[in-house]
Amino acid sequence: MRRLRVKAKKSWSDDEREMVKLATLWGMNKLDLTLSPVPIDIHLKGEQLEYGDAIDLEYKIVIRLFKSDSWIETLFHELEHARQYIYCELALESDYAYWRGSVMRRADVDYEDEPWEIEARRVEEKLSTKFRKEILTLIT
């Protein structure tokens, strides 16, 4: 099952929305999410924040992507979190996290040092570089 839905605020142009769809489908392919049993919804937000987030609602994953110059990096970062949720590597609660078979108290680890964030930053860098080289150079 692959269900991808993109909802956008008016601050995202039609071309930007199409680019998000292209980047999302490309990223889903690279992260082995094309046959995900869980639908992924992308919500394109305004320019309030410089980042995004991925929310596991158990019946779907919602990725909120705020409009910024770094939206491509943020998208791939959040798609990696979606992959972590879907493949049962990560489950987040307010006080605890389940990460690859271990339970961690979230208060014991700084955000930057959380292993799932370290992994998402690694994937973000790798995929955004590859996407720019393989895809963006072809269409610009």
Backbone as ProteinMPNN parsed JSONL, in Angstrom:
{"seq_chain_A": "MRRLRVKAKKSWSDDEREMVKLATLWGMNKLDLTLSPVPIDIHLKGEQLEYGDAIDLEYKIVIRLFKSDSWIETLFHELEHARQYIYCELALESDYAYWRGSVMRRADVDYEDEPWEIEARRVEEKLSTKFRKEILTLIT", "coords_chain_A": {"N_chain_A": [[0.854, -1.18, 0.0], [0.613, 2.144, -0.876], [0.15, 5.256, 0.105], [0.197, 8.543, -0.395], [-0.312, 11.74, 0.599], [-0.546, 15.156, -0.003], [-1.006, 18.121, 1.591], [-1.387, 21.615, 1.421], [-0.491, 24.918, 2.463], [-1.333, 28.183, 1.18], [0.999, 29.552, 0.77], [2.824, 27.944, -0.456], [3.779, 27.447, -3.706], [2.305, 26.081, -6.752], [4.307, 24.809, -8.268], [6.237, 24.368, -6.278], [4.829, 22.618, -4.627], [4.583, 20.411, -6.327], [7.277, 19.774, -6.557], [7.79, 18.987, -3.936], [6.214, 16.67, -3.858], [7.57, 15.111, -5.78], [10.138, 14.918, -4.564], [9.403, 13.617, -2.211], [8.342, 11.131, -3.091], [10.631, 10.127, -4.342], [12.365, 10.004, -2.112], [10.913, 8.204, -0.504], [11.178, 5.914, -2.034], [13.969, 5.495, -1.876], [14.2, 4.982, 0.852], [12.864, 2.666, 1.204], [10.056, 2.746, 1.515], [7.945, 2.55, -0.189], [6.054, 0.544, -0.219], [4.719, 0.837, 2.124], [2.766, -0.095, 4.936], [1.477, 1.82, 6.276], [-0.138, 4.849, 5.76], [1.278, 7.936, 4.554], [1.075, 11.277, 5.247], [1.736, 14.475, 4.054], [2.012, 17.626, 5.309], [2.149, 20.796, 4.241], [3.313, 23.624, 5.616], [3.197, 27.113, 6.634], [5.647, 29.769, 6.989], [6.502, 29.665, 9.67], [8.393, 28.212, 11.235], [11.747, 26.803, 11.212], [11.992, 24.137, 10.742], [10.681, 20.77, 10.709], [8.375, 18.105, 11.52], [7.7, 14.675, 12.345], [4.929, 12.783, 12.942], [3.714, 10.049, 14.591], [0.776, 8.576, 14.301], [-0.159, 6.1, 14.596], [-2.15, 4.958, 12.867], [-1.53, 6.384, 10.68], [1.203, 8.322, 9.35], [2.098, 11.606, 9.927], [3.718, 14.171, 8.4], [4.895, 17.274, 9.069], [5.874, 20.02, 7.299], [7.596, 22.893, 7.286], [7.729, 25.961, 5.48], [10.771, 26.771, 4.176], [14.175, 27.582, 3.281], [15.534, 25.26, 3.598], [13.901, 23.063, 3.144], [14.106, 20.661, 1.725], [16.144, 19.145, 2.973], [14.936, 18.931, 5.485], [12.616, 17.478, 4.832], [13.68, 14.937, 4.05], [14.889, 14.22, 6.449], [12.639, 13.962, 8.134], [11.253, 11.975, 6.745], [12.957, 9.859, 7.247], [12.463, 9.547, 9.987], [9.804, 8.708, 9.753], [10.251, 6.242, 8.506], [11.621, 4.974, 10.598], [9.552, 4.787, 12.491], [7.661, 3.192, 11.081], [9.06, 0.806, 10.62], [9.246, -0.087, 13.155], [11.382, 0.702, 14.758], [11.471, 2.924, 16.316], [9.624, 4.446, 18.879], [7.95, 7.031, 20.346], [7.259, 8.549, 23.414], [6.085, 10.955, 25.828], [7.869, 10.957, 28.05], [9.508, 8.74, 27.691], [11.41, 6.757, 25.331], [11.378, 4.272, 22.847], [13.878, 2.657, 21.307], [15.164, 0.798, 18.843], [14.921, -1.672, 20.283], [15.578, -0.959, 22.884], [14.667, 0.767, 25.892], [14.538, 4.156, 26.715], [14.984, 6.86, 28.965], [13.83, 9.968, 28.138], [14.615, 12.373, 29.273], [17.177, 11.935, 30.018], [18.866, 12.253, 27.895], [20.178, 14.648, 25.689], [18.446, 16.428, 23.095], [19.931, 16.71, 20.642], [21.644, 14.572, 20.882], [20.136, 12.301, 20.822], [19.784, 9.037, 19.638], [18.121, 8.394, 17.412], [17.778, 10.862, 16.251], [20.38, 11.493, 15.505], [20.746, 9.51, 13.569], [18.741, 10.302, 11.745], [19.722, 12.799, 10.912], [22.036, 11.973, 9.606], [20.948, 10.488, 7.458], [19.414, 12.501, 6.257], [21.428, 14.267, 5.296], [22.799, 12.59, 3.481], [20.731, 11.815, 1.636], [19.733, 14.315, 0.728], [21.936, 15.422, -0.574], [22.313, 13.516, -2.589], [19.809, 13.666, -3.923], [19.842, 16.292, -4.905], [21.983, 16.073, -6.678], [21.248, 13.908, -8.423], [18.594, 14.466, -9.259], [17.695, 17.25, -9.14], [19.647, 18.552, -10.703], [18.986, 17.621, -13.183], [16.529, 18.739, -13.806], [16.697, 21.464, -13.612]], "CA_chain_A": [[0.0, 0.0, 0.0], [1.308, 3.417, -0.845], [-0.74, 6.403, 0.04], [0.868, 9.786, -0.091], [-1.224, 12.865, 0.415], [0.11, 16.419, 0.311], [-1.887, 19.263, 1.821], [-0.485, 22.767, 1.465], [-0.927, 26.301, 2.653], [-1.208, 28.951, -0.057], [2.351, 30.091, 0.626], [3.568, 27.022, -1.317], [3.298, 27.54, -5.096], [2.023, 24.79, -7.384], [5.587, 24.195, -8.619], [6.847, 23.889, -5.037], [4.066, 21.443, -4.202], [4.981, 19.304, -7.201], [8.643, 19.404, -6.189], [7.688, 18.235, -2.686], [5.731, 15.335, -4.211], [8.668, 14.421, -6.444], [11.163, 14.611, -3.561], [8.851, 12.639, -1.267], [8.294, 9.821, -3.745], [12.021, 9.711, -4.509], [12.853, 9.639, -0.785], [10.235, 6.979, -0.074], [11.812, 4.818, -2.767], [15.312, 5.278, -1.311], [14.071, 4.493, 2.225], [12.062, 1.442, 1.174], [8.727, 3.047, 2.062], [6.935, 2.571, -1.247], [5.005, -0.42, 0.106], [4.421, 1.036, 3.54], [1.402, -0.41, 5.35], [0.956, 3.005, 6.962], [-0.142, 6.019, 4.88], [2.071, 9.095, 4.944], [0.502, 12.561, 4.839], [2.651, 15.605, 4.14], [1.313, 18.9, 5.487], [3.04, 21.913, 3.961], [2.91, 24.732, 6.472], [3.769, 28.417, 6.323], [7.048, 30.028, 7.299], [6.658, 29.913, 11.101], [9.534, 27.534, 11.852], [12.808, 26.378, 10.301], [12.118, 22.687, 10.755], [9.426, 20.047, 10.571], [8.295, 16.982, 12.439], [6.969, 13.494, 11.898], [4.072, 12.374, 14.053], [3.188, 8.698, 14.409], [-0.574, 8.472, 14.844], [-0.389, 4.658, 14.544], [-2.879, 4.591, 11.655], [-0.862, 7.113, 9.607], [2.304, 9.2, 9.739], [1.923, 12.972, 9.435], [4.942, 14.976, 8.364], [4.65, 18.707, 8.901], [7.04, 20.628, 6.675], [7.452, 24.345, 7.27], [8.385, 26.534, 4.318], [12.073, 27.376, 4.438], [15.162, 27.246, 2.256], [16.079, 23.923, 3.863], [12.799, 22.112, 3.205], [14.509, 19.352, 1.184], [16.824, 18.446, 4.059], [13.941, 18.635, 6.513], [11.757, 16.404, 4.331], [14.37, 13.648, 4.133], [15.052, 13.964, 7.88], [11.357, 13.492, 8.662], [10.956, 10.679, 6.122], [13.711, 8.852, 7.995], [11.694, 9.269, 11.204], [8.655, 7.887, 9.336], [10.774, 4.889, 8.316], [11.9, 4.433, 11.932], [8.26, 4.415, 13.083], [7.028, 2.119, 10.318], [9.832, -0.417, 10.823], [9.222, -0.359, 14.607], [12.665, 1.015, 15.383], [11.289, 4.071, 17.198], [8.316, 4.829, 19.421], [8.189, 8.137, 21.271], [6.277, 9.006, 24.402], [6.591, 12.212, 26.38], [8.995, 10.74, 28.97], [10.334, 7.592, 27.31], [11.521, 6.402, 23.92], [11.781, 2.918, 22.503], [14.769, 2.771, 20.151], [15.829, -0.438, 18.423], [14.919, -2.696, 21.318], [15.909, -0.432, 24.212], [13.845, 1.848, 26.424], [15.381, 5.235, 27.214], [14.329, 8.044, 29.527], [14.176, 11.082, 27.254], [15.263, 13.427, 30.052], [18.583, 11.566, 30.217], [19.632, 12.485, 26.665], [19.876, 15.889, 24.977], [17.829, 16.231, 21.786], [20.956, 16.53, 19.611], [22.346, 13.299, 21.099], [19.225, 11.162, 20.718], [20.3, 8.226, 18.522], [17.242, 8.471, 16.244], [18.046, 12.148, 15.615], [21.683, 11.35, 14.856], [20.501, 8.726, 12.361], [17.958, 11.109, 10.803], [20.619, 13.815, 10.346], [22.912, 11.274, 8.659], [20.139, 10.183, 6.271], [19.079, 13.799, 5.657], [22.585, 14.75, 4.545], [23.06, 11.671, 2.369], [19.674, 11.877, 0.62], [19.607, 15.643, 0.111], [23.05, 15.547, -1.52], [22.025, 12.628, -3.724], [18.657, 14.211, -4.645], [20.294, 17.473, -5.664], [22.872, 15.622, -7.767], [20.569, 13.031, -9.38], [17.289, 14.938, -9.727], [17.613, 18.695, -9.367], [20.503, 18.955, -11.825], [18.325, 17.217, -14.427], [15.321, 19.514, -14.111], [16.928, 22.914, -13.541]], "C_chain_A": [[0.891, 1.23, 0.0], [0.262, 4.505, -0.951], [0.065, 7.606, 0.488], [-0.113, 10.905, -0.387], [-0.479, 14.122, 0.834], [-0.95, 17.496, 0.423], [-0.999, 20.486, 2.009], [-1.207, 24.074, 1.765], [-0.674, 27.05, 1.344], [0.183, 29.532, -0.273], [3.25, 29.179, -0.221], [2.974, 27.094, -2.73], [3.003, 26.142, -5.637], [3.314, 24.068, -7.757], [6.288, 23.637, -7.386], [6.137, 22.633, -4.532], [4.443, 20.214, -5.033], [6.394, 18.838, -6.877], [8.653, 18.607, -4.888], [7.212, 16.81, -2.984], [6.843, 14.508, -4.857], [9.722, 13.987, -5.43], [10.668, 13.548, -2.581], [8.825, 11.246, -1.874], [9.7, 9.263, -3.958], [12.581, 9.223, -3.175], [12.214, 8.363, -0.268], [10.831, 5.766, -0.767], [13.172, 4.489, -2.156], [15.245, 4.672, 0.092], [13.194, 3.247, 2.342], [10.697, 1.634, 1.849], [7.624, 2.978, 1.014], [5.803, 1.583, -1.01], [4.622, -0.335, 1.575], [2.976, 0.66, 3.856], [0.722, 0.784, 6.015], [0.984, 4.183, 5.986], [0.713, 7.148, 5.451], [1.404, 10.341, 4.369], [1.552, 13.639, 5.048], [1.804, 16.871, 4.25], [2.325, 20.024, 5.298], [2.513, 23.136, 4.687], [3.558, 26.024, 6.0], [5.194, 28.543, 6.828], [7.306, 30.245, 8.783], [7.967, 29.391, 11.658], [10.539, 27.112, 10.785], [12.904, 24.862, 10.178], [10.76, 22.054, 10.511], [9.364, 18.978, 11.635], [7.51, 15.85, 11.786], [6.219, 12.966, 13.107], [3.481, 11.002, 13.715], [1.825, 8.631, 15.094], [-1.059, 7.021, 14.858], [-1.154, 4.221, 13.303], [-2.376, 5.368, 10.441], [0.282, 7.925, 10.225], [2.007, 10.563, 9.128], [3.274, 13.671, 9.528], [4.526, 16.415, 8.124], [5.959, 19.346, 8.438], [6.793, 22.128, 6.577], [8.263, 24.918, 6.117], [9.667, 27.238, 4.745], [13.005, 26.978, 3.302], [15.706, 25.829, 2.421], [14.993, 22.847, 3.881], [13.192, 20.73, 2.678], [15.196, 18.536, 2.269], [15.825, 18.015, 5.128], [13.031, 17.489, 6.08], [12.433, 15.046, 4.479], [14.623, 13.253, 5.587], [13.766, 13.356, 8.446], [10.911, 12.184, 8.007], [11.735, 9.56, 6.804], [13.006, 8.529, 9.307], [10.464, 8.417, 10.871], [9.107, 6.441, 9.145], [11.042, 4.216, 9.665], [10.605, 3.983, 12.62], [7.677, 3.177, 12.403], [7.737, 0.783, 10.534], [10.024, -0.751, 12.306], [10.585, -0.202, 15.264], [12.499, 2.082, 16.459], [9.829, 4.218, 17.6], [8.603, 5.888, 20.476], [6.987, 8.379, 22.16], [6.855, 10.278, 25.01], [7.823, 12.012, 27.258], [9.967, 9.653, 28.536], [10.356, 7.426, 25.798], [11.928, 4.94, 23.822], [12.618, 3.05, 21.241], [15.494, 1.453, 19.937], [16.015, -1.436, 19.567], [15.245, -2.23, 22.719], [14.947, 0.672, 24.602], [14.781, 2.877, 27.044], [14.506, 6.302, 27.862], [14.774, 9.245, 28.707], [14.886, 12.205, 27.99], [16.756, 13.17, 30.234], [19.473, 11.892, 29.018], [19.209, 13.813, 26.042], [19.329, 15.568, 23.595], [18.878, 15.925, 20.714], [21.65, 15.175, 19.706], [21.433, 12.079, 21.054], [19.626, 10.34, 19.496], [19.427, 8.269, 17.266], [17.414, 9.804, 15.524], [19.393, 12.127, 14.898], [21.523, 10.596, 13.542], [19.735, 9.545, 11.316], [18.819, 12.201, 10.165], [21.567, 13.186, 9.324], [22.174, 10.997, 7.34], [19.778, 11.462, 5.522], [20.221, 14.3, 4.773], [22.834, 13.898, 3.3], [22.016, 11.832, 1.261], [19.566, 13.247, -0.032], [20.733, 15.88, -0.892], [22.773, 14.737, -2.779], [20.864, 13.17, -4.573], [19.065, 15.41, -5.492], [21.139, 17.061, -6.868], [22.102, 14.853, -8.846], [19.327, 13.65, -10.008], [17.303, 16.432, -10.068], [18.492, 19.163, -10.515], [19.859, 18.614, -13.163], [17.161, 18.137, -14.807], [15.513, 21.023, -14.005], [17.923, 23.362, -14.573]], "O_chain_A": [[1.821, 1.33, 0.8], [-0.418, 4.647, -1.968], [0.549, 7.664, 1.618], [-0.667, 10.997, -1.482], [0.146, 14.157, 1.894], [-1.698, 17.753, -0.52], [0.029, 20.408, 2.681], [-2.355, 24.292, 1.377], [0.107, 26.6, 0.505], [0.511, 29.959, -1.38], [4.322, 29.601, -0.654], [1.786, 26.827, -2.916], [3.407, 25.141, -5.044], [3.415, 22.853, -7.586], [6.869, 22.553, -7.439], [6.783, 21.696, -4.063], [4.601, 19.117, -4.498], [6.679, 17.641, -6.917], [9.428, 17.661, -4.743], [7.746, 15.85, -2.428], [7.03, 13.34, -4.516], [10.152, 12.834, -5.429], [11.434, 12.676, -2.17], [9.243, 10.283, -1.233], [9.933, 8.068, -3.775], [13.198, 8.16, -3.108], [12.889, 7.529, 0.337], [10.974, 4.707, -0.156], [13.486, 3.318, -1.944], [16.142, 3.924, 0.48], [12.832, 2.83, 3.442], [10.251, 0.801, 2.639], [6.478, 3.316, 1.307], [4.707, 1.76, -1.542], [4.245, -1.334, 2.186], [2.061, 1.048, 3.129], [-0.479, 0.75, 6.282], [2.041, 4.485, 5.433], [0.851, 7.293, 6.666], [1.196, 10.446, 3.16], [2.183, 13.704, 6.103], [0.976, 17.149, 3.382], [3.245, 20.183, 6.1], [1.416, 23.621, 4.411], [4.372, 26.021, 5.076], [5.868, 27.541, 7.066], [8.252, 30.951, 9.131], [8.595, 30.062, 12.477], [10.215, 27.07, 9.598], [13.838, 24.363, 9.551], [9.803, 22.737, 10.146], [10.193, 18.941, 12.543], [6.769, 16.045, 10.823], [6.805, 12.732, 14.164], [2.833, 10.827, 12.683], [1.738, 8.63, 16.322], [-2.236, 6.757, 15.104], [-0.823, 3.183, 12.731], [-2.743, 5.059, 9.308], [0.323, 8.176, 11.429], [1.7, 10.659, 7.94], [3.884, 13.746, 10.594], [3.892, 16.739, 7.12], [6.997, 19.23, 9.089], [5.89, 22.574, 5.869], [9.349, 24.428, 5.809], [9.653, 28.164, 5.556], [12.663, 26.141, 2.467], [16.275, 25.267, 1.486], [15.143, 21.829, 4.557], [12.658, 19.725, 3.145], [14.869, 17.365, 2.466], [15.862, 16.884, 5.613], [12.712, 16.618, 6.889], [11.822, 14.103, 4.981], [14.576, 12.069, 5.92], [13.81, 12.351, 9.156], [10.257, 11.367, 8.654], [11.238, 8.441, 6.928], [12.95, 7.366, 9.706], [10.121, 7.505, 11.625], [8.42, 5.515, 9.576], [10.731, 3.039, 9.853], [10.568, 2.929, 13.254], [7.252, 2.233, 13.07], [7.084, -0.257, 10.621], [10.853, -1.587, 12.664], [10.898, -0.905, 16.225], [13.286, 2.143, 17.403], [8.924, 4.126, 16.771], [9.402, 5.67, 21.387], [5.845, 8.407, 21.701], [7.999, 10.635, 24.729], [8.741, 12.831, 27.21], [11.121, 9.643, 28.963], [9.461, 7.882, 25.086], [12.724, 4.445, 24.62], [12.119, 3.508, 20.213], [16.329, 1.047, 20.745], [17.104, -1.966, 19.786], [15.195, -3.025, 23.657], [14.47, 1.424, 23.752], [15.694, 2.534, 27.795], [13.421, 6.61, 27.369], [15.971, 9.51, 28.595], [15.684, 12.924, 27.388], [17.511, 14.083, 30.567], [20.697, 11.816, 29.115], [18.016, 14.074, 25.885], [19.7, 14.56, 22.992], [18.717, 14.969, 19.956], [22.187, 14.684, 18.713], [21.894, 10.95, 21.226], [19.793, 10.903, 18.414], [19.954, 8.187, 16.157], [17.217, 9.876, 14.311], [19.529, 12.682, 13.807], [22.091, 10.987, 12.522], [20.054, 9.483, 10.129], [18.653, 12.493, 8.981], [21.867, 13.794, 8.297], [22.704, 11.239, 6.256], [19.831, 11.501, 4.293], [19.997, 14.709, 3.633], [23.051, 14.423, 2.208], [22.367, 11.968, 0.089], [19.328, 13.331, -1.237], [20.508, 16.473, -1.947], [22.974, 15.216, -3.896], [20.929, 13.137, -5.802], [18.677, 15.522, -6.655], [21.017, 17.639, -7.948], [22.277, 15.108, -10.038], [19.034, 13.387, -11.175], [16.953, 16.815, -11.184], [18.115, 20.087, -11.235], [20.156, 19.253, -14.172], [16.847, 18.294, -15.987], [14.584, 21.783, -14.28], [18.235, 24.55, -14.655]]}, "name": "protein", "num_of_chains": 1, "seq": "MRRLRVKAKKSWSDDEREMVKLATLWGMNKLDLTLSPVPIDIHLKGEQLEYGDAIDLEYKIVIRLFKSDSWIETLFHELEHARQYIYCELALESDYAYWRGSVMRRADVDYEDEPWEIEARRVEEKLSTKFRKEILTLIT"}
